């Protein structure tokens, strides 16, 4: 699995072992053009034998899509289609704050915080689901979120 905390400047990344026991933050990806991001993410997926993507959606307190959640949704769908991987969504409502608290990363701009948040999202997904779905089954607008999680 590869978890993504999609931001406008960076994408936090995290992966897990084949059994889903150990989750590890990976170096964050500095955002660029989609095609260049895709090359880097393809390498991660091949090297780690990724079988699916988990993408965080920063839903509001009521569980509704925010503007940033819509951005994350579009990016996740586009990426999953390009990589031909199934996809799951995790509500990341407070994952960045939780990651900053847990790892003392307040104010971090290096990408460590983004990847720590991605690791929390993956841990949450491993605990709670939902199931991965092929992208063609994904509705264009996500109307529900799973769990509690940070910012996109």
N, C-alpha and C positions, 0 to 999 in steps of 0.2 A: 504494500500500500504506500501511496505517496499522499501526504496531507499538504494542503496549500492554504496559507493565510494571505490572500491577495490584497495588496495595497496598491496605491497609485505610484509609489516609488520603488517598492521592493515586494517580493513574494517570499514570505517565510515558508520554509520547507521542513518536513519531518518524514521519517520513514520508520518502518518496524521490521522485525525479523519475520521469517516466513510463517511462524506460528502465531504472530501477533502478541508476543509476550513483552518484548523490549522495544520501546519507542525511543527514537533518537532524533534530536534536532539536527538538521543539515545546514550547510551554509546557505544563507538567503540569496536569492537571485535579484540583482538590481534590474529593474524593469527597463526594457528597451522596446524595439519593434516586436510585434508578436512573432514574426518568423524567427527572429534571433532568440527570443525566450523559448520558443518551441524546440529549437536545436538543443539548447541546454537541458531542457526538461526531457527530451527524448533520450539523451545520454543517461540522465538519472534513471529513467524508466528501464532502459536496457541493462544498465549496470546492476540495478537493484532488483531486476525481474518483477517490476511493478505489475500488479494484476488489477488495480483500480485506483481511482482518485477520490480523495475526501476534500471537499472545498468548504470553507467556512463562509457563512452568510451572516452579516451583522444585522440581525433583526432588532426591532425596537422592543421596548418593555412589553408591548402587547403581542409580540410575535409576528408583527407585520414587516413587510419589506421596506427597507430604507433605500435612499438613492444609491448609497454605496453597496448595499446588498444586490441591487439590480445589476450594478457594474460587475460584482463578483460572480453573479449568476451567468451573465453573458460570457465572461472570460472562462468560467469553468466549463460551460457547454462547448464553447469554441475549442478549448484545449482538449477536452475528452473526445470530441469528434476527430480532431487532428491526430490524436494519439491512438484512436480506436480503442479506448478503455471505458469500462463502466464507471459510474459516478455516484457519489452519495453526498448529501448536504448535511452540515452540522451548524446549528445556531451558535454563533460565536459572540453572543451579546456582550460578554465581559471577559473574554479569554485574554486579551492583551493586558488588561489591568491585573488579572489573576497571575499571568505569567510574570509581569513586572514585580508583583509582590513576592511570588514564590522564589524567583531567581535574583531579586534585588537589581532589576534592570531598568529602573525608572529613568526616563530621559534617554535611553539607548537609541542611537541612530546608526549603529553598525550593522543591524540586521539580526543580531542575536535575539532581540525581543520578538521580532517577527517569527523567527523559527521556533522559539520557545512557545509562542502562541499556537503555531502549527502543531507542535508536539501535543499540547493540551487538547486540541481539536481531534487529533488521531486517537489519543487515549479515550476521549469521550466517545468517539465513534466505535472503538473496540468494545467499550462497555455497553453502549446503548443501541448501536445500529444507526440508521436504518440500513436495509440491504442495498448493495450496489445495484444500479440499474443501467442498462445500456442507454446511451444518450438519446437515441431515437424515441425512447419511452418517456423521457423527461418532458413535462409540460413547460411551456415557455415562461410561466410565472410560478414560482414556488409559493404556495399558500400556507405552508406549515413548516416549522423548524423542529429540530430535535435537541433536547437538552438545553443547557445554558452555556455558553462559551464566550469572545473579545472583539476586536475591531478588525475590519478588513483592510 
